[in-house]
Amino acid sequence: NYTRDPRLAGTAQDDDLSKMIEQEWRVNGLEGVHLATYDVLLPFPNKSDPNMGAPVYVNYGRIEDFQFLANNYSINFTGRVVIARYGKIFRGDKVHNAERFNASAVILYSDPYDFNKQEGSEKPYPDSWWLPPTGMQRGTVYIDNGDPQTFLYPSTYYAHRTSEQDARLPKIPCQPIGYGDAVKFLKDIDGDEAPGDWQGKLPFKYHIGPGYMNGTDLQVRVVVNNYMKVKPVHNVIGYIKGSEEPDRYVLLGNHHDAWVFGALDPLSGSATLTEITRVFGLMLQKGHRPRRTLVFCSWDAEESGLMGSVEWVEDNLKLLQQRGVAYLNVDYAVDGHYSIAVGSSPLLQDVLYAVAKKVSVIGCCPSPNATAASTLYELWKQRPVGNGQMRNPSPGQTRDSAVTLMLARANLSRAWPTSGSFIYSLGSGSDMAAFYQRAGVPSVDMWMTYDEVRYETFFFYDTYIDPGFNFTKAMAQMWALTASELANAELLPFKVERYSQAVSSFLDSLMESFEQQWDLHKVNVDAFKSAVSNFTKATKTFQQNLNTDKNLNNSLHVRIINDCLMQLERAFLDPEGLPGRKDQKHVMFAPSQFDAYTDSSFPGIVDTMFEIENGEGQWEQLKQQVYIATYIIQSAASTLEDVGL
């Protein structure tokens, strides 16, 4: 039933699914099930004025692609229609980059080089899982999260709404097309031949432009038939009240809206979450009530910019900052049968590994991906998912935007220091973002993955992605058992030393990459290094005291320790937010300002260095960001002390 109709946010079909999930959760025995409704600005079909211009091919539409054309070919983008292929960075950043260079419109297409790697006589979908020529990727190009008319505040019925003109919406139109249609726009473009690494897999040489061959003055007209309207969207919220600590929340979340049928993204996760509610409901009937409150969340309007989850977090921000233990996000549960991909707070690393060792994957991986691994942890360790396969517009690509290359050079976009399976820091792109960046709740984002593009029908899921639903079962077990561990352990299974290991490692990487430049420009990092050292000592002392604590049978004493563990993540939030991004408040981990899909450590410092290396940043801003990071890290160390004053 979930994949029977398209589930576009704000439509009757999406509303029907909200009510269906609400009813199922009631039947499954959840308490307090209700719809949390918010009025948000959404796009819908209509006619608009066309934008016209000579076409320019801009590769992946990254900052460095635009700069390469401007610097090497003297391309003036003003009034041009730019044609970019999907991949490498978030699609919204492609449109934002085009705006920065004064383009009039953007056409996005999925190049077969990135999305159709069929060989020989192999055919595209439905005869295989490769994208067909008519396949078109949809997605928001809004670069903020939440309702654009109520930035930083909940979109309640009494909310004051800014005008559409003042909202940070894209100012130029963008239209996605399939690669079959892209041939018509690209094959006769004039100008120099594009560099070798700009060539795609369409059957002709790609040229840069502007304009078309044979001296024609043909222009491309872009008409996007959308209008904006405020519509209600409905989150579904239910809970099982905790028996001993009802004021402590362990949250599980997934969204239920989709661009079309959503068999993978998100409804594989939605069905899994509903099954988990059934299991916990049965346990409740048998007298097994969790120690802490379990909160189940089915978000609406995620695809339009995380609107449902962001508005709910804004509406409940004070409660979440005081009571939130952890948020466990699963967007699509399964989009392949290769391994598991995980992004997480360092605090949750050990509990994730422990749970993965309990989940069987026997029979989960059909040929040619068969494995001898018997547990999810063994599979995860054998097949660590690379950073290029994390939540990304084109799984399987190496993310090589300029900012990602800088992060890689500095080892600032990678897994925590560990000899085992990869766990990455959290970027954006799904509903954990507001919990982590705004409320400081330790969060997880996880899914079963492969390394190529997916399609969005139940037939595709059942035939190519997870025949027999074995991986779906494993994902459900991983999700539910992690929630159970966090909800029932008397002492929260957070490891503070994992945090200091990550912070120390990333500081070393910063110094290795930038210390010479910083010395040259008199950027003093002595206090920065001292703060990291103090934080490392504080976590070590805290863990040593915990290991020898003889008072853990005192419930009040344990509550004090748990409060310290819960508040550590919050200590890394800057109330003022990152430069130019007031909604991104985490000083240690955040999505890059230049690619929302790329996770970055010390994001304020790294984003400023990126601007400096591209001739736009100021060294005084960098010194300010180093100071802020120093202050925040030292403050975090103080939260682990008995008094701390």
Secondary structure as UniProt FT lines:
FT   TURN            2..3
FT   TURN            9..10
FT   HELIX           12..27
FT   TURN            28..29
FT   STRAND          31..45
FT   STRAND          51..53
FT   STRAND          55..57
FT   TURN            59..60
FT   HELIX           63..73
FT   TURN            78..79
FT   STRAND          81..85
FT   HELIX           91..100
FT   TURN            101..102
FT   STRAND          105..109
FT   HELIX           112..115
FT   TURN            120..121
FT   TURN            125..126
FT   TURN            133..134
FT   TURN            148..149
FT   TURN            151..152
FT   TURN            157..158
FT   TURN            164..166
FT   STRAND          174..177
FT   HELIX           179..186
FT   TURN            187..188
FT   HELIX           196..198
FT   TURN            214..215
FT   STRAND          220..222
FT   STRAND          226..240
FT   STRAND          245..255
FT   TURN            263..266
FT   HELIX           267..285
FT   TURN            286..287
FT   STRAND          292..299
FT   TURN            303..305
FT   HELIX           307..315
FT   HELIX           317..323
FT   STRAND          324..329
FT   STRAND          339..344
FT   HELIX           346..348
FT   HELIX           349..356
FT   TURN            357..358
FT   TURN            362..363
FT   TURN            367..368
FT   HELIX           376..382
FT   HELIX           387..389
FT   TURN            395..396
FT   HELIX           402..409
FT   TURN            410..411
FT   HELIX           432..437
FT   STRAND          443..449
FT   HELIX           458..460
FT   HELIX           461..465
FT   HELIX           467..469
FT   HELIX           470..488
FT   HELIX           496..520
FT   TURN            521..522
FT   HELIX           526..547
FT   TURN            552..553
FT   HELIX           555..570
FT   TURN            571..572
FT   TURN            575..576
FT   TURN            579..580
FT   TURN            582..583
FT   STRAND          589..592
FT   TURN            593..594
FT   STRAND          595..601
FT   HELIX           603..613
FT   TURN            614..615
FT   HELIX           619..638
FT   TURN            639..640
//
